[in-house]
Each structure stands twice: as structure tokens, then as C-alpha cells.
């Protein structure tokens, strides 16, 4: 399951890491856009297989932030 960014922003903080177990709604990364912090959350419970962003990356709407293997 791919988790995608909902807006163009800068990755302010990566909250989780590959191999971590997450619940639906857990924060994966926090984006910064126009001085606002916007969390990107897990859409399903499972294991984080890939984190495709790093802190300070500039991402666009629709970019894949993480890949989660549902549990």
C-alpha cells in the first residue's frame, strides 16, 4: 500500500523508519508548507517496507512517501 503526499511541501521530519510496525493513523512524516506542519499518516496497519523521503526533501502532490505492507 503506497502512502502519497496530498500537497507540495518540504519534508520537515521523518517520524518512522523502515521495518517499523504502524497502526492506521500513525504519523509517518511531517510536511511543512507555508509555515504549517502537516502530518502524513498510515492509511493501513502494517509494516513500513520503504520510506521514500528524507528530511528536507521537496515533494509534490501525489509523490509516494512510504510503502506499507498491510498486516
C-alpha positions as CSV (number, residue, x, y, z in Angstrom):
1,X,0.0,0.0,0.0
2,X,1.6,3.3,-1.1
3,X,1.1,6.3,1.1
4,X,1.1,9.5,-1.0
5,X,1.6,13.2,-0.3
6,X,-1.6,15.3,-0.5
7,X,0.2,18.5,-1.3
8,X,3.5,20.0,-2.5
9,X,5.7,20.6,0.6
10,X,9.1,20.1,2.2
11,X,9.7,17.0,4.5
12,X,10.2,18.6,7.9
13,X,10.6,15.4,10.0
14,X,10.6,11.7,9.3
15,X,8.8,10.1,12.3
16,X,9.1,6.4,11.5
17,X,11.6,4.1,9.8
18,X,11.7,1.1,7.5
19,X,10.8,-2.1,9.4
20,X,8.6,-0.3,11.9
21,X,5.1,-1.6,12.7
22,X,2.5,1.1,12.4
23,X,-1.2,1.3,13.2
24,X,-3.7,3.0,10.9
25,X,-3.5,6.8,11.6
26,X,0.1,6.7,12.9
27,X,2.3,9.6,11.7
28,X,4.9,8.6,9.1
29,X,6.3,12.1,8.2
30,X,5.5,15.7,8.9
31,X,5.5,18.1,6.0
32,X,6.0,21.8,6.1
33,X,4.2,24.1,3.7
34,X,3.6,27.9,4.2
35,X,4.8,27.7,7.8
36,X,2.2,24.9,8.6
37,X,3.0,21.4,9.7
38,X,1.0,18.7,8.0
39,X,1.3,15.1,9.2
40,X,1.2,12.2,6.7
41,X,-0.4,9.2,8.4
42,X,-0.5,5.5,7.7
43,X,-3.7,4.5,5.8
44,X,-3.5,0.9,7.0
45,X,-1.9,-1.0,9.8
46,X,1.2,-3.0,8.9
47,X,5.0,-2.9,8.5
48,X,6.8,0.0,6.8
49,X,8.6,-1.6,3.9
50,X,10.1,1.6,2.3
51,X,10.5,5.2,3.3
52,X,10.9,7.1,0.0
53,X,11.6,10.5,1.5
54,X,14.2,12.1,3.8
55,X,14.2,15.2,5.9
56,X,14.4,18.4,3.8
57,X,13.3,16.7,0.6
58,X,10.9,18.8,-1.6
59,X,8.0,16.6,-2.7
60,X,5.0,17.2,-4.9
61,X,1.3,16.3,-4.6
62,X,0.9,12.6,-5.3
63,X,4.5,11.6,-4.6
64,X,4.9,8.3,-2.7
65,X,6.1,9.0,0.8
66,X,6.2,5.4,2.2
67,X,5.2,1.8,1.3
68,X,3.4,-0.2,3.9
69,X,2.8,-4.0,3.9
70,X,-0.6,-4.5,5.5
71,X,-0.8,-6.8,8.4
